Amino acid sequence: MPTPTKGPRLGGGPAHERLMLANLAAALFEHKRITTTVTKAKRLKPYAERLVTFAKRGDLASRRRVLGLISNKGVVHELFTDIAQAVENRDGGYTRITKIGNRKGDNAPMAVIELVLEPVSAKQAVVAEATAAAKRDADKAAPAAEEAPAEAAETEAAETEAAETEEAPAAEEAAAEPAAEEKDAK
């Protein structure tokens, strides 16, 4: 059984914290970046990343689990279509927290939490594209390659027969030479 969070729960009880995190996550998915306090951003990060992981699965059960937490169907649709597709090659780290200084009124430390939607790295994107192109080329060459082995097998069989007929007399001559050398040595 998971243990509850110790200490204050973002200024309210557990139910209020759950609703606050759901609203922050909905705003994050809708606007792709939000400004909040550092504490709320740190609490939102694992919550939002878990929802993105559900969206990457993309099945009906995952969609219903996310709809149980975020009530806005438009945001859930955007999460499952746009955001999940943008981070499909990323293994984790879907959000980024950047501290931006203190709030003017109460001096609370502020941060920007945003979704990381760019590719994992430019090099990996190029490698993935090249791999896909090579696979397409291999698929196109496969029918031509199936015809070529049959012709190559016939050619190879003819070459093997010719080599065997040439090797047989040479082998007999090679066997006769050592015997002649032994007689000369005696």
N, C-alpha and C positions, 0 to 999 in steps of 0.2 A: 504494500500500500504506500503510495507516495506521501511523503511527509509535507505538511503545509509550510509555507514560507514563514520564517521567524521574523519577528519585528513588525514594524508598520507596513501596511500594504498599500502603498501609494496614496495615503490619505484617506483610507476607508476600509471597509470589510472585504472579505474574499469575493463576494458577489459583485461589489462595486469594482474591484480590481479586474475581474473577468470581463465585465462590460467595458471598462476603460481600455483594456488591451484589445478587445475585439474592435472597438471604434478606432483606435489608433492604427490597427492593422488594415481596416477598411480604408482609412484615409491614405495610408501608405500605398496600398495597391491602386487606389484611384489616382493619386497625384504623383506617384513614383518617388517622391521625397517629401519629408515633413520635418518641421523644426519643433523640437520638444526639449524637455529637460534631459540631462544625461542619465538620470536614474530611470526615467520612463523608457528612454531609448534602449538602455541595457536590458530592461525587462521585456521590451517588445521584440528584440532581435531573435531569441530562440522561438518565440511564439510565431512570428511571421515566417521564419525559415521552415518551421514544421508545416505551416499551411502551404507554402510553396512546394514542399516535398509531396504533399497530398495532391496538389495540382499537377505535378509531373507524372504521377501515376495515371491520372486522367479517367479512372473508371467511375462508375455511378456511385459506388459506396464511398469513395473519397469525396466526390462532389457533395454527397449528402452530409458527410461529416463536417465539411467546411461550411455548408449552409446552416448547420446547427450552431456554428460559432459566429458567423457573419451573416446578418439577416438581409443584406442588400444583394439581390440576385444579379444586378448589373455588375457589381464589383466582383462577385464570384465568377461570373462569365468571363470578365476581362482577365482575372487571375488564371483561369483554366485554359484560355485560348492564347492570349498575347504573352503574358508573363511566363507561363510554363514553357511555351515554345521558345522564348528568348533565352531561357536558362537550361534547356534540355541537355547540353553538353557539359554543364557545370556540376561538379559533385557536391557542392556545398558552398557556403559563403555567399548567400544570395543578397545579403544586406551589408551596408557599410555605415559605420558611425563616425562622424567627424565633429569634434568639439569646436565650438565657435565663440566661446567666451561667456561672460555672465550677462544675465538679463538686467536691464537698466533699473526696473522697479524694485525687485527684491534681491538682486544679486545672485539669483539661482544660476548654476552652471547649465548652459544650453548646448545642444548638439543637433546636428542634422543627421537623420537616418534616411538612407536612400537604397533603392534596389540597384543591384549591380547587374545591368542588362547587357553590357558589352561582352564579346566573346572572351573565353578564358585567356587566350593569348593570340596575337596575330599569327604567330608561327604555327600554332596548332590548327588554326582555321585554314591556313594555306595547305598544311599537311592533309587535313581532312578532305579538302577539295581535290587535291591531287590523287588521293586514294580513291575517291569516288570516280574520278575520271579514268583512272587505271582499271577499275572494276568494270566500268561501262565498255571500255575498249576490249577487255578480256571477254566480256559477254558477247560482243560483236564478232570477235575472232574465233569463238568456240565452234560455231557451225563449220567454218572453213577448216579448222583444225581437225574436226572429226573425219572429214574426207581425206585430208592429207595423210593421216596415219595408215589408212588402208593402202594407199599408193606407196607409202614409204615401206610398209611391211613387204609388199610384193617386190620392190626394188632390192630391199635388204636380203630377202630370201634368194633372189637370183645372184646377188653378189656373194653370198655365203657358199652357194653351190660352186660358183666359178673358183673361189678361193680354195675350196676343198679339193677340186680336181687338179689345181696347180700344185697344192701342197703334197699330194700323195706321191708323185714321182720324185719330188725333191726330198721327201722323207726317206724314200727307199735309197736314194743316192747317198744321203748323209749317213745312213746306217751301214752302207757298204764301204765307205771311206775308212772308218775306224778299224774295220776288220782287215782291210788291205794294209793299213799302217802297222797293225800288230804282226802280220806275216813278214813284213819287211824288217821289223825290229828284231825278229828271231833270227 
